[in-house]
Amino acid sequence: MVNQEEGFRHELKYRINYAKYIELRSRLRTVMQSDEHTGADGRYLIRSIYFDNYMDKALREKVQGIPIREKFRIRYYNNDFSYLMLEKKIKDNALCRKVDAQITEEECRKLLAGEIGWMRGHPAPLVQELYAKMRGQMLRPRVLVSYVREPYVYRTGNVRITFDSDIRTTLYHKDFLEEQVIDIDTAGGPQERILEIKYDAFLPEVIRRLMQTNALRQTAFSKYEACRCFG
């Protein structure tokens, strides 16, 4: 088990209906602030290009419940290609950690086209690591996952609570970084939300009381897994 000093955070997930979402959001707004990067409606669109190999290593490890695993993805917001982040998400049981590196649109398009030689000498270690794993593990872009996120933050404990909705997948559509995305809905229902709670060493009591997490059923929901169920 890794220790907390290495930048790992607790991550709790719950599937909730629309009524519970409205109830919890109303409570949270009394003590939490909207993330500063959201739009006027307090939300933003996230798109993530996930990587996996021909044996579906990342997907199989998630389905099998392997306690320590990792996934690579390229993430961007509100269809803005000027800010692209390569990320590696590491899971260790209930703890998670994210390592990231910004890449340019030109670099991203080369990577997606299979031109990866430039990655070998890149100044970001994470880009070099992905290069090695694209060569050694045959990682390749597999699916584009999209969803709308409504995030709230609380400074004490570095708490971040998000409500994710409208989770969509590109199915067999293999083109990435497009202005017009062809995708389909994957949610269990049109009003379903995925509630995520992330925090460092502890969850402040005021947040715990507002959330009443003991009344919610924790889940191991994975957007990548949900979207790969379609192809």
PyMOL CGO cylinders between C-alpha atoms (Angstrom):
from pymol import cmd
from pymol.cgo import CYLINDER

trace = [
    CYLINDER, 0.00, 0.00, 0.00, 1.27, 3.46, -0.91, 0.3, 1, 1, 1, 1, 1, 1,
    CYLINDER, 1.27, 3.46, -0.91, 1.31, 6.18, 1.74, 0.3, 1, 1, 1, 1, 1, 1,
    CYLINDER, 1.31, 6.18, 1.74, -0.60, 9.43, 1.78, 0.3, 1, 1, 1, 1, 1, 1,
    CYLINDER, -0.60, 9.43, 1.78, 2.54, 11.53, 1.42, 0.3, 1, 1, 1, 1, 1, 1,
    CYLINDER, 2.54, 11.53, 1.42, 3.00, 10.39, -2.17, 0.3, 1, 1, 1, 1, 1, 1,
    CYLINDER, 3.00, 10.39, -2.17, 0.05, 12.46, -3.35, 0.3, 1, 1, 1, 1, 1, 1,
    CYLINDER, 0.05, 12.46, -3.35, -2.66, 9.81, -3.22, 0.3, 1, 1, 1, 1, 1, 1,
    CYLINDER, -2.66, 9.81, -3.22, -6.20, 10.89, -2.40, 0.3, 1, 1, 1, 1, 1, 1,
    CYLINDER, -6.20, 10.89, -2.40, -9.33, 9.11, -1.24, 0.3, 1, 1, 1, 1, 1, 1,
    CYLINDER, -9.33, 9.11, -1.24, -11.96, 8.67, -3.93, 0.3, 1, 1, 1, 1, 1, 1,
    CYLINDER, -11.96, 8.67, -3.93, -15.55, 7.63, -3.25, 0.3, 1, 1, 1, 1, 1, 1,
    CYLINDER, -15.55, 7.63, -3.25, -18.19, 7.12, -5.95, 0.3, 1, 1, 1, 1, 1, 1,
    CYLINDER, -18.19, 7.12, -5.95, -21.97, 6.80, -5.82, 0.3, 1, 1, 1, 1, 1, 1,
    CYLINDER, -21.97, 6.80, -5.82, -24.74, 6.44, -8.40, 0.3, 1, 1, 1, 1, 1, 1,
    CYLINDER, -24.74, 6.44, -8.40, -27.64, 8.70, -7.47, 0.3, 1, 1, 1, 1, 1, 1,
    CYLINDER, -27.64, 8.70, -7.47, -30.96, 9.71, -9.00, 0.3, 1, 1, 1, 1, 1, 1,
    CYLINDER, -30.96, 9.71, -9.00, -32.02, 13.24, -9.89, 0.3, 1, 1, 1, 1, 1, 1,
    CYLINDER, -32.02, 13.24, -9.89, -33.95, 13.87, -6.68, 0.3, 1, 1, 1, 1, 1, 1,
    CYLINDER, -33.95, 13.87, -6.68, -30.94, 12.93, -4.53, 0.3, 1, 1, 1, 1, 1, 1,
    CYLINDER, -30.94, 12.93, -4.53, -28.72, 15.11, -6.71, 0.3, 1, 1, 1, 1, 1, 1,
    CYLINDER, -28.72, 15.11, -6.71, -30.94, 18.16, -6.15, 0.3, 1, 1, 1, 1, 1, 1,
    CYLINDER, -30.94, 18.16, -6.15, -31.03, 17.47, -2.41, 0.3, 1, 1, 1, 1, 1, 1,
    CYLINDER, -31.03, 17.47, -2.41, -27.27, 17.06, -2.04, 0.3, 1, 1, 1, 1, 1, 1,
    CYLINDER, -27.27, 17.06, -2.04, -26.43, 19.99, -4.28, 0.3, 1, 1, 1, 1, 1, 1,
    CYLINDER, -26.43, 19.99, -4.28, -28.65, 22.26, -2.21, 0.3, 1, 1, 1, 1, 1, 1,
    CYLINDER, -28.65, 22.26, -2.21, -26.83, 21.22, 0.96, 0.3, 1, 1, 1, 1, 1, 1,
    CYLINDER, -26.83, 21.22, 0.96, -23.35, 21.52, -0.49, 0.3, 1, 1, 1, 1, 1, 1,
    CYLINDER, -23.35, 21.52, -0.49, -23.91, 25.03, -1.77, 0.3, 1, 1, 1, 1, 1, 1,
    CYLINDER, -23.91, 25.03, -1.77, -24.24, 26.24, 1.81, 0.3, 1, 1, 1, 1, 1, 1,
    CYLINDER, -24.24, 26.24, 1.81, -20.54, 25.58, 2.51, 0.3, 1, 1, 1, 1, 1, 1,
    CYLINDER, -20.54, 25.58, 2.51, -18.82, 24.76, -0.79, 0.3, 1, 1, 1, 1, 1, 1,
    CYLINDER, -18.82, 24.76, -0.79, -17.87, 26.90, -3.78, 0.3, 1, 1, 1, 1, 1, 1,
    CYLINDER, -17.87, 26.90, -3.78, -18.20, 26.14, -7.48, 0.3, 1, 1, 1, 1, 1, 1,
    CYLINDER, -18.20, 26.14, -7.48, -14.92, 25.38, -9.20, 0.3, 1, 1, 1, 1, 1, 1,
    CYLINDER, -14.92, 25.38, -9.20, -13.52, 28.60, -10.66, 0.3, 1, 1, 1, 1, 1, 1,
    CYLINDER, -13.52, 28.60, -10.66, -13.15, 27.06, -14.13, 0.3, 1, 1, 1, 1, 1, 1,
    CYLINDER, -13.15, 27.06, -14.13, -16.85, 26.38, -14.64, 0.3, 1, 1, 1, 1, 1, 1,
    CYLINDER, -16.85, 26.38, -14.64, -19.14, 28.36, -16.91, 0.3, 1, 1, 1, 1, 1, 1,
    CYLINDER, -19.14, 28.36, -16.91, -22.13, 30.47, -15.95, 0.3, 1, 1, 1, 1, 1, 1,
    CYLINDER, -22.13, 30.47, -15.95, -24.16, 27.32, -15.26, 0.3, 1, 1, 1, 1, 1, 1,
    CYLINDER, -24.16, 27.32, -15.26, -21.49, 25.93, -12.90, 0.3, 1, 1, 1, 1, 1, 1,
    CYLINDER, -21.49, 25.93, -12.90, -20.54, 23.09, -15.26, 0.3, 1, 1, 1, 1, 1, 1,
    CYLINDER, -20.54, 23.09, -15.26, -18.13, 22.17, -18.01, 0.3, 1, 1, 1, 1, 1, 1,
    CYLINDER, -18.13, 22.17, -18.01, -17.79, 19.47, -20.64, 0.3, 1, 1, 1, 1, 1, 1,
    CYLINDER, -17.79, 19.47, -20.64, -15.00, 16.91, -20.28, 0.3, 1, 1, 1, 1, 1, 1,
    CYLINDER, -15.00, 16.91, -20.28, -13.76, 14.69, -23.07, 0.3, 1, 1, 1, 1, 1, 1,
    CYLINDER, -13.76, 14.69, -23.07, -11.14, 11.99, -22.44, 0.3, 1, 1, 1, 1, 1, 1,
    CYLINDER, -11.14, 11.99, -22.44, -9.38, 9.78, -24.98, 0.3, 1, 1, 1, 1, 1, 1,
    CYLINDER, -9.38, 9.78, -24.98, -8.54, 6.55, -23.15, 0.3, 1, 1, 1, 1, 1, 1,
    CYLINDER, -8.54, 6.55, -23.15, -5.70, 4.19, -24.05, 0.3, 1, 1, 1, 1, 1, 1,
    CYLINDER, -5.70, 4.19, -24.05, -5.63, 0.42, -23.84, 0.3, 1, 1, 1, 1, 1, 1,
    CYLINDER, -5.63, 0.42, -23.84, -3.89, -2.43, -25.61, 0.3, 1, 1, 1, 1, 1, 1,
    CYLINDER, -3.89, -2.43, -25.61, -5.21, -5.15, -27.95, 0.3, 1, 1, 1, 1, 1, 1,
    CYLINDER, -5.21, -5.15, -27.95, -5.80, -7.41, -24.93, 0.3, 1, 1, 1, 1, 1, 1,
    CYLINDER, -5.80, -7.41, -24.93, -7.83, -4.70, -23.14, 0.3, 1, 1, 1, 1, 1, 1,
    CYLINDER, -7.83, -4.70, -23.14, -5.43, -4.71, -20.20, 0.3, 1, 1, 1, 1, 1, 1,
    CYLINDER, -5.43, -4.71, -20.20, -6.87, -1.61, -18.48, 0.3, 1, 1, 1, 1, 1, 1,
    CYLINDER, -6.87, -1.61, -18.48, -10.45, -2.78, -18.97, 0.3, 1, 1, 1, 1, 1, 1,
    CYLINDER, -10.45, -2.78, -18.97, -9.77, -6.32, -17.74, 0.3, 1, 1, 1, 1, 1, 1,
    CYLINDER, -9.77, -6.32, -17.74, -7.93, -5.10, -14.64, 0.3, 1, 1, 1, 1, 1, 1,
    CYLINDER, -7.93, -5.10, -14.64, -10.91, -2.89, -13.75, 0.3, 1, 1, 1, 1, 1, 1,
    CYLINDER, -10.91, -2.89, -13.75, -13.48, -5.66, -14.31, 0.3, 1, 1, 1, 1, 1, 1,
    CYLINDER, -13.48, -5.66, -14.31, -11.39, -8.15, -12.33, 0.3, 1, 1, 1, 1, 1, 1,
    CYLINDER, -11.39, -8.15, -12.33, -10.93, -5.71, -9.46, 0.3, 1, 1, 1, 1, 1, 1,
    CYLINDER, -10.93, -5.71, -9.46, -7.13, -5.62, -9.58, 0.3, 1, 1, 1, 1, 1, 1,
    CYLINDER, -7.13, -5.62, -9.58, -6.33, -3.37, -6.58, 0.3, 1, 1, 1, 1, 1, 1,
    CYLINDER, -6.33, -3.37, -6.58, -3.35, -1.54, -8.10, 0.3, 1, 1, 1, 1, 1, 1,
    CYLINDER, -3.35, -1.54, -8.10, -3.74, -0.40, -11.69, 0.3, 1, 1, 1, 1, 1, 1,
    CYLINDER, -3.74, -0.40, -11.69, -3.26, 2.55, -14.04, 0.3, 1, 1, 1, 1, 1, 1,
    CYLINDER, -3.26, 2.55, -14.04, -4.91, 4.17, -17.06, 0.3, 1, 1, 1, 1, 1, 1,
    CYLINDER, -4.91, 4.17, -17.06, -3.61, 6.70, -19.57, 0.3, 1, 1, 1, 1, 1, 1,
    CYLINDER, -3.61, 6.70, -19.57, -5.85, 9.32, -21.15, 0.3, 1, 1, 1, 1, 1, 1,
    CYLINDER, -5.85, 9.32, -21.15, -5.77, 12.64, -22.97, 0.3, 1, 1, 1, 1, 1, 1,
    CYLINDER, -5.77, 12.64, -22.97, -8.25, 15.11, -21.53, 0.3, 1, 1, 1, 1, 1, 1,
    CYLINDER, -8.25, 15.11, -21.53, -9.66, 18.42, -22.76, 0.3, 1, 1, 1, 1, 1, 1,
    CYLINDER, -9.66, 18.42, -22.76, -12.48, 20.72, -21.73, 0.3, 1, 1, 1, 1, 1, 1,
    CYLINDER, -12.48, 20.72, -21.73, -15.36, 22.37, -23.58, 0.3, 1, 1, 1, 1, 1, 1,
    CYLINDER, -15.36, 22.37, -23.58, -13.95, 21.22, -26.93, 0.3, 1, 1, 1, 1, 1, 1,
    CYLINDER, -13.95, 21.22, -26.93, -10.96, 23.52, -26.50, 0.3, 1, 1, 1, 1, 1, 1,
    CYLINDER, -10.96, 23.52, -26.50, -7.97, 21.91, -28.23, 0.3, 1, 1, 1, 1, 1, 1,
    CYLINDER, -7.97, 21.91, -28.23, -5.57, 24.62, -27.01, 0.3, 1, 1, 1, 1, 1, 1,
    CYLINDER, -5.57, 24.62, -27.01, -5.33, 22.99, -23.58, 0.3, 1, 1, 1, 1, 1, 1,
    CYLINDER, -5.33, 22.99, -23.58, -4.71, 19.24, -23.79, 0.3, 1, 1, 1, 1, 1, 1,
    CYLINDER, -4.71, 19.24, -23.79, -3.51, 17.19, -20.83, 0.3, 1, 1, 1, 1, 1, 1,
    CYLINDER, -3.51, 17.19, -20.83, -1.95, 13.76, -20.96, 0.3, 1, 1, 1, 1, 1, 1,
    CYLINDER, -1.95, 13.76, -20.96, -2.85, 12.05, -17.70, 0.3, 1, 1, 1, 1, 1, 1,
    CYLINDER, -2.85, 12.05, -17.70, -2.05, 8.81, -15.92, 0.3, 1, 1, 1, 1, 1, 1,
    CYLINDER, -2.05, 8.81, -15.92, -4.51, 7.82, -13.23, 0.3, 1, 1, 1, 1, 1, 1,
    CYLINDER, -4.51, 7.82, -13.23, -3.15, 5.39, -10.65, 0.3, 1, 1, 1, 1, 1, 1,
    CYLINDER, -3.15, 5.39, -10.65, -5.47, 3.43, -8.38, 0.3, 1, 1, 1, 1, 1, 1,
    CYLINDER, -5.47, 3.43, -8.38, -4.40, 1.70, -5.18, 0.3, 1, 1, 1, 1, 1, 1,
    CYLINDER, -4.40, 1.70, -5.18, -7.56, 0.23, -3.66, 0.3, 1, 1, 1, 1, 1, 1,
    CYLINDER, -7.56, 0.23, -3.66, -9.61, 3.24, -2.43, 0.3, 1, 1, 1, 1, 1, 1,
    CYLINDER, -9.61, 3.24, -2.43, -6.77, 5.72, -3.08, 0.3, 1, 1, 1, 1, 1, 1,
    CYLINDER, -6.77, 5.72, -3.08, -6.03, 7.45, -6.35, 0.3, 1, 1, 1, 1, 1, 1,
    CYLINDER, -6.03, 7.45, -6.35, -3.34, 9.67, -7.79, 0.3, 1, 1, 1, 1, 1, 1,
    CYLINDER, -3.34, 9.67, -7.79, -3.09, 11.58, -11.04, 0.3, 1, 1, 1, 1, 1, 1,
    CYLINDER, -3.09, 11.58, -11.04, 0.08, 12.51, -12.92, 0.3, 1, 1, 1, 1, 1, 1,
    CYLINDER, 0.08, 12.51, -12.92, -0.24, 14.88, -15.87, 0.3, 1, 1, 1, 1, 1, 1,
    CYLINDER, -0.24, 14.88, -15.87, 1.65, 16.75, -18.55, 0.3, 1, 1, 1, 1, 1, 1,
    CYLINDER, 1.65, 16.75, -18.55, 0.41, 19.33, -21.02, 0.3, 1, 1, 1, 1, 1, 1,
    CYLINDER, 0.41, 19.33, -21.02, 0.86, 18.56, -24.72, 0.3, 1, 1, 1, 1, 1, 1,
    CYLINDER, 0.86, 18.56, -24.72, 0.18, 20.67, -27.79, 0.3, 1, 1, 1, 1, 1, 1,
    CYLINDER, 0.18, 20.67, -27.79, -2.56, 20.02, -30.33, 0.3, 1, 1, 1, 1, 1, 1,
    CYLINDER, -2.56, 20.02, -30.33, 0.10, 19.22, -32.94, 0.3, 1, 1, 1, 1, 1, 1,
    CYLINDER, 0.10, 19.22, -32.94, 1.74, 16.68, -30.62, 0.3, 1, 1, 1, 1, 1, 1,
    CYLINDER, 1.74, 16.68, -30.62, -1.63, 15.15, -29.81, 0.3, 1, 1, 1, 1, 1, 1,
    CYLINDER, -1.63, 15.15, -29.81, -2.61, 14.76, -33.45, 0.3, 1, 1, 1, 1, 1, 1,
    CYLINDER, -2.61, 14.76, -33.45, 0.72, 13.11, -34.24, 0.3, 1, 1, 1, 1, 1, 1,
    CYLINDER, 0.72, 13.11, -34.24, 0.24, 10.69, -31.33, 0.3, 1, 1, 1, 1, 1, 1,
    CYLINDER, 0.24, 10.69, -31.33, -3.29, 9.82, -32.44, 0.3, 1, 1, 1, 1, 1, 1,
    CYLINDER, -3.29, 9.82, -32.44, -2.01, 9.24, -35.99, 0.3, 1, 1, 1, 1, 1, 1,
    CYLINDER, -2.01, 9.24, -35.99, 0.57, 6.76, -34.70, 0.3, 1, 1, 1, 1, 1, 1,
    CYLINDER, 0.57, 6.76, -34.70, 3.54, 9.11, -35.12, 0.3, 1, 1, 1, 1, 1, 1,
    CYLINDER, 3.54, 9.11, -35.12, 5.20, 8.66, -31.72, 0.3, 1, 1, 1, 1, 1, 1,
    CYLINDER, 5.20, 8.66, -31.72, 8.92, 9.11, -32.36, 0.3, 1, 1, 1, 1, 1, 1,
    CYLINDER, 8.92, 9.11, -32.36, 8.82, 12.66, -30.98, 0.3, 1, 1, 1, 1, 1, 1,
    CYLINDER, 8.82, 12.66, -30.98, 7.69, 11.35, -27.59, 0.3, 1, 1, 1, 1, 1, 1,
    CYLINDER, 7.69, 11.35, -27.59, 10.96, 9.59, -26.86, 0.3, 1, 1, 1, 1, 1, 1,
    CYLINDER, 10.96, 9.59, -26.86, 12.88, 12.83, -26.20, 0.3, 1, 1, 1, 1, 1, 1,
    CYLINDER, 12.88, 12.83, -26.20, 10.00, 14.88, -24.80, 0.3, 1, 1, 1, 1, 1, 1,
    CYLINDER, 10.00, 14.88, -24.80, 10.84, 17.01, -21.72, 0.3, 1, 1, 1, 1, 1, 1,
    CYLINDER, 10.84, 17.01, -21.72, 7.85, 15.59, -19.78, 0.3, 1, 1, 1, 1, 1, 1,
    CYLINDER, 7.85, 15.59, -19.78, 8.64, 12.20, -18.16, 0.3, 1, 1, 1, 1, 1, 1,
    CYLINDER, 8.64, 12.20, -18.16, 5.00, 11.16, -18.49, 0.3, 1, 1, 1, 1, 1, 1,
    CYLINDER, 5.00, 11.16, -18.49, 5.12, 11.56, -22.28, 0.3, 1, 1, 1, 1, 1, 1,
    CYLINDER, 5.12, 11.56, -22.28, 8.26, 9.44, -22.36, 0.3, 1, 1, 1, 1, 1, 1,
    CYLINDER, 8.26, 9.44, -22.36, 6.55, 6.82, -20.19, 0.3, 1, 1, 1, 1, 1, 1,
    CYLINDER, 6.55, 6.82, -20.19, 3.56, 6.62, -22.51, 0.3, 1, 1, 1, 1, 1, 1,
    CYLINDER, 3.56, 6.62, -22.51, 5.93, 6.25, -25.46, 0.3, 1, 1, 1, 1, 1, 1,
    CYLINDER, 5.93, 6.25, -25.46, 7.64, 3.30, -23.76, 0.3, 1, 1, 1, 1, 1, 1,
    CYLINDER, 7.64, 3.30, -23.76, 4.28, 1.66, -23.01, 0.3, 1, 1, 1, 1, 1, 1,
    CYLINDER, 4.28, 1.66, -23.01, 2.95, 2.28, -26.50, 0.3, 1, 1, 1, 1, 1, 1,
    CYLINDER, 2.95, 2.28, -26.50, 6.03, 0.41, -27.74, 0.3, 1, 1, 1, 1, 1, 1,
    CYLINDER, 6.03, 0.41, -27.74, 6.23, -2.24, -25.02, 0.3, 1, 1, 1, 1, 1, 1,
    CYLINDER, 6.23, -2.24, -25.02, 2.56, -2.81, -24.09, 0.3, 1, 1, 1, 1, 1, 1,
    CYLINDER, 2.56, -2.81, -24.09, 1.07, -1.74, -27.44, 0.3, 1, 1, 1, 1, 1, 1,
    CYLINDER, 1.07, -1.74, -27.44, -1.15, 0.90, -25.84, 0.3, 1, 1, 1, 1, 1, 1,
    CYLINDER, -1.15, 0.90, -25.84, -3.37, 2.68, -28.36, 0.3, 1, 1, 1, 1, 1, 1,
    CYLINDER, -3.37, 2.68, -28.36, -6.27, 5.18, -28.24, 0.3, 1, 1, 1, 1, 1, 1,
    CYLINDER, -6.27, 5.18, -28.24, -9.45, 3.11, -27.76, 0.3, 1, 1, 1, 1, 1, 1,
    CYLINDER, -9.45, 3.11, -27.76, -12.46, 5.28, -26.99, 0.3, 1, 1, 1, 1, 1, 1,
    CYLINDER, -12.46, 5.28, -26.99, -13.56, 8.86, -26.41, 0.3, 1, 1, 1, 1, 1, 1,
    CYLINDER, -13.56, 8.86, -26.41, -15.55, 9.32, -23.19, 0.3, 1, 1, 1, 1, 1, 1,
    CYLINDER, -15.55, 9.32, -23.19, -17.57, 12.51, -22.72, 0.3, 1, 1, 1, 1, 1, 1,
    CYLINDER, -17.57, 12.51, -22.72, -19.60, 13.86, -19.82, 0.3, 1, 1, 1, 1, 1, 1,
    CYLINDER, -19.60, 13.86, -19.82, -20.78, 17.04, -18.13, 0.3, 1, 1, 1, 1, 1, 1,
    CYLINDER, -20.78, 17.04, -18.13, -19.26, 17.81, -14.72, 0.3, 1, 1, 1, 1, 1, 1,
    CYLINDER, -19.26, 17.81, -14.72, -20.60, 20.06, -11.97, 0.3, 1, 1, 1, 1, 1, 1,
    CYLINDER, -20.60, 20.06, -11.97, -17.74, 20.51, -9.45, 0.3, 1, 1, 1, 1, 1, 1,
    CYLINDER, -17.74, 20.51, -9.45, -17.61, 21.96, -5.92, 0.3, 1, 1, 1, 1, 1, 1,
    CYLINDER, -17.61, 21.96, -5.92, -14.55, 22.60, -3.75, 0.3, 1, 1, 1, 1, 1, 1,
    CYLINDER, -14.55, 22.60, -3.75, -13.87, 22.95, -0.02, 0.3, 1, 1, 1, 1, 1, 1,
    CYLINDER, -13.87, 22.95, -0.02, -10.39, 24.07, 0.99, 0.3, 1, 1, 1, 1, 1, 1,
    CYLINDER, -10.39, 24.07, 0.99, -10.14, 22.25, 4.34, 0.3, 1, 1, 1, 1, 1, 1,
    CYLINDER, -10.14, 22.25, 4.34, -9.08, 18.69, 3.57, 0.3, 1, 1, 1, 1, 1, 1,
    CYLINDER, -9.08, 18.69, 3.57, -8.73, 19.63, -0.11, 0.3, 1, 1, 1, 1, 1, 1,
    CYLINDER, -8.73, 19.63, -0.11, -12.22, 18.29, -0.77, 0.3, 1, 1, 1, 1, 1, 1,
    CYLINDER, -12.22, 18.29, -0.77, -13.63, 18.13, -4.28, 0.3, 1, 1, 1, 1, 1, 1,
    CYLINDER, -13.63, 18.13, -4.28, -17.17, 16.90, -4.92, 0.3, 1, 1, 1, 1, 1, 1,
    CYLINDER, -17.17, 16.90, -4.92, -18.49, 16.46, -8.45, 0.3, 1, 1, 1, 1, 1, 1,
    CYLINDER, -18.49, 16.46, -8.45, -21.76, 15.47, -10.09, 0.3, 1, 1, 1, 1, 1, 1,
    CYLINDER, -21.76, 15.47, -10.09, -21.24, 13.90, -13.53, 0.3, 1, 1, 1, 1, 1, 1,
    CYLINDER, -21.24, 13.90, -13.53, -24.04, 13.44, -16.05, 0.3, 1, 1, 1, 1, 1, 1,
    CYLINDER, -24.04, 13.44, -16.05, -24.70, 12.75, -19.74, 0.3, 1, 1, 1, 1, 1, 1,
    CYLINDER, -24.70, 12.75, -19.74, -21.92, 10.15, -19.99, 0.3, 1, 1, 1, 1, 1, 1,
    CYLINDER, -21.92, 10.15, -19.99, -21.39, 9.30, -23.66, 0.3, 1, 1, 1, 1, 1, 1,
    CYLINDER, -21.39, 9.30, -23.66, -19.16, 7.02, -25.71, 0.3, 1, 1, 1, 1, 1, 1,
    CYLINDER, -19.16, 7.02, -25.71, -17.92, 7.10, -29.30, 0.3, 1, 1, 1, 1, 1, 1,
    CYLINDER, -17.92, 7.10, -29.30, -18.73, 3.41, -29.70, 0.3, 1, 1, 1, 1, 1, 1,
    CYLINDER, -18.73, 3.41, -29.70, -16.89, 2.14, -32.82, 0.3, 1, 1, 1, 1, 1, 1,
    CYLINDER, -16.89, 2.14, -32.82, -16.16, 5.63, -34.10, 0.3, 1, 1, 1, 1, 1, 1,
    CYLINDER, -16.16, 5.63, -34.10, -12.36, 5.78, -34.06, 0.3, 1, 1, 1, 1, 1, 1,
    CYLINDER, -12.36, 5.78, -34.06, -11.63, 9.40, -35.00, 0.3, 1, 1, 1, 1, 1, 1,
    CYLINDER, -11.63, 9.40, -35.00, -10.56, 11.66, -32.14, 0.3, 1, 1, 1, 1, 1, 1,
    CYLINDER, -10.56, 11.66, -32.14, -10.12, 15.39, -31.55, 0.3, 1, 1, 1, 1, 1, 1,
    CYLINDER, -10.12, 15.39, -31.55, -13.00, 16.41, -33.80, 0.3, 1, 1, 1, 1, 1, 1,
    CYLINDER, -13.00, 16.41, -33.80, -15.23, 19.46, -33.73, 0.3, 1, 1, 1, 1, 1, 1,
    CYLINDER, -15.23, 19.46, -33.73, -18.33, 17.28, -34.18, 0.3, 1, 1, 1, 1, 1, 1,
    CYLINDER, -18.33, 17.28, -34.18, -18.31, 14.12, -32.05, 0.3, 1, 1, 1, 1, 1, 1,
    CYLINDER, -18.31, 14.12, -32.05, -20.50, 11.15, -32.96, 0.3, 1, 1, 1, 1, 1, 1,
    CYLINDER, -20.50, 11.15, -32.96, -21.38, 9.39, -29.71, 0.3, 1, 1, 1, 1, 1, 1,
    CYLINDER, -21.38, 9.39, -29.71, -24.20, 7.71, -27.80, 0.3, 1, 1, 1, 1, 1, 1,
    CYLINDER, -24.20, 7.71, -27.80, -25.58, 7.90, -24.27, 0.3, 1, 1, 1, 1, 1, 1,
    CYLINDER, -25.58, 7.90, -24.27, -24.45, 5.28, -21.73, 0.3, 1, 1, 1, 1, 1, 1,
    CYLINDER, -24.45, 5.28, -21.73, -26.26, 6.45, -18.58, 0.3, 1, 1, 1, 1, 1, 1,
    CYLINDER, -26.26, 6.45, -18.58, -28.60, 4.17, -16.66, 0.3, 1, 1, 1, 1, 1, 1,
    CYLINDER, -28.60, 4.17, -16.66, -31.29, 6.83, -17.04, 0.3, 1, 1, 1, 1, 1, 1,
    CYLINDER, -31.29, 6.83, -17.04, -31.58, 10.39, -18.36, 0.3, 1, 1, 1, 1, 1, 1,
    CYLINDER, -31.58, 10.39, -18.36, -31.51, 11.85, -14.84, 0.3, 1, 1, 1, 1, 1, 1,
    CYLINDER, -31.51, 11.85, -14.84, -28.80, 9.66, -13.33, 0.3, 1, 1, 1, 1, 1, 1,
    CYLINDER, -28.80, 9.66, -13.33, -25.74, 11.31, -11.78, 0.3, 1, 1, 1, 1, 1, 1,
    CYLINDER, -25.74, 11.31, -11.78, -22.37, 9.94, -10.71, 0.3, 1, 1, 1, 1, 1, 1,
    CYLINDER, -22.37, 9.94, -10.71, -21.34, 11.53, -7.42, 0.3, 1, 1, 1, 1, 1, 1,
    CYLINDER, -21.34, 11.53, -7.42, -17.60, 11.57, -6.70, 0.3, 1, 1, 1, 1, 1, 1,
    CYLINDER, -17.60, 11.57, -6.70, -16.01, 12.68, -3.43, 0.3, 1, 1, 1, 1, 1, 1,
    CYLINDER, -16.01, 12.68, -3.43, -12.23, 13.22, -3.36, 0.3, 1, 1, 1, 1, 1, 1,
    CYLINDER, -12.23, 13.22, -3.36, -10.18, 14.35, -0.38, 0.3, 1, 1, 1, 1, 1, 1,
    CYLINDER, -10.18, 14.35, -0.38, -6.72, 14.07, 1.14, 0.3, 1, 1, 1, 1, 1, 1,
    CYLINDER, -6.72, 14.07, 1.14, -6.16, 12.64, 4.63, 0.3, 1, 1, 1, 1, 1, 1,
    CYLINDER, -6.16, 12.64, 4.63, -9.66, 13.24, 6.02, 0.3, 1, 1, 1, 1, 1, 1,
    CYLINDER, -9.66, 13.24, 6.02, -13.18, 14.26, 5.06, 0.3, 1, 1, 1, 1, 1, 1,
    CYLINDER, -13.18, 14.26, 5.06, -14.26, 17.23, 7.23, 0.3, 1, 1, 1, 1, 1, 1,
    CYLINDER, -14.26, 17.23, 7.23, -17.16, 16.46, 9.53, 0.3, 1, 1, 1, 1, 1, 1,
    CYLINDER, -17.16, 16.46, 9.53, -19.26, 19.30, 8.11, 0.3, 1, 1, 1, 1, 1, 1,
    CYLINDER, -19.26, 19.30, 8.11, -19.05, 17.73, 4.65, 0.3, 1, 1, 1, 1, 1, 1,
    CYLINDER, -19.05, 17.73, 4.65, -19.68, 14.24, 5.98, 0.3, 1, 1, 1, 1, 1, 1,
    CYLINDER, -19.68, 14.24, 5.98, -22.85, 15.42, 7.72, 0.3, 1, 1, 1, 1, 1, 1,
    CYLINDER, -22.85, 15.42, 7.72, -24.10, 17.29, 4.67, 0.3, 1, 1, 1, 1, 1, 1,
    CYLINDER, -24.10, 17.29, 4.67, -23.49, 14.30, 2.42, 0.3, 1, 1, 1, 1, 1, 1,
    CYLINDER, -23.49, 14.30, 2.42, -24.78, 11.66, 4.84, 0.3, 1, 1, 1, 1, 1, 1,
    CYLINDER, -24.78, 11.66, 4.84, -22.62, 9.14, 3.00, 0.3, 1, 1, 1, 1, 1, 1,
    CYLINDER, -22.62, 9.14, 3.00, -23.76, 6.32, 5.28, 0.3, 1, 1, 1, 1, 1, 1,
    CYLINDER, -23.76, 6.32, 5.28, -27.15, 6.55, 3.57, 0.3, 1, 1, 1, 1, 1, 1,
    CYLINDER, -27.15, 6.55, 3.57, -25.61, 6.21, 0.09, 0.3, 1, 1, 1, 1, 1, 1,
    CYLINDER, -25.61, 6.21, 0.09, -24.44, 3.01, -1.54, 0.3, 1, 1, 1, 1, 1, 1,
    CYLINDER, -24.44, 3.01, -1.54, -20.83, 3.25, -2.66, 0.3, 1, 1, 1, 1, 1, 1,
    CYLINDER, -20.83, 3.25, -2.66, -20.00, 1.89, -6.11, 0.3, 1, 1, 1, 1, 1, 1,
    CYLINDER, -20.00, 1.89, -6.11, -16.92, 1.03, -8.14, 0.3, 1, 1, 1, 1, 1, 1,
    CYLINDER, -16.92, 1.03, -8.14, -18.33, 2.79, -11.21, 0.3, 1, 1, 1, 1, 1, 1,
    CYLINDER, -18.33, 2.79, -11.21, -15.84, 3.46, -14.02, 0.3, 1, 1, 1, 1, 1, 1,
    CYLINDER, -15.84, 3.46, -14.02, -16.74, 5.72, -16.95, 0.3, 1, 1, 1, 1, 1, 1,
    CYLINDER, -16.74, 5.72, -16.95, -14.18, 3.93, -19.10, 0.3, 1, 1, 1, 1, 1, 1,
    CYLINDER, -14.18, 3.93, -19.10, -15.67, 0.53, -18.28, 0.3, 1, 1, 1, 1, 1, 1,
    CYLINDER, -15.67, 0.53, -18.28, -19.22, 1.78, -18.88, 0.3, 1, 1, 1, 1, 1, 1,
    CYLINDER, -19.22, 1.78, -18.88, -18.26, 3.19, -22.27, 0.3, 1, 1, 1, 1, 1, 1,
    CYLINDER, -18.26, 3.19, -22.27, -16.28, 0.11, -23.33, 0.3, 1, 1, 1, 1, 1, 1,
    CYLINDER, -16.28, 0.11, -23.33, -19.36, -2.05, -22.79, 0.3, 1, 1, 1, 1, 1, 1,
    CYLINDER, -19.36, -2.05, -22.79, -20.47, -0.72, -26.19, 0.3, 1, 1, 1, 1, 1, 1,
    CYLINDER, -20.47, -0.72, -26.19, -17.31, -1.72, -28.06, 0.3, 1, 1, 1, 1, 1, 1,
]
cmd.load_cgo(trace, "trace")
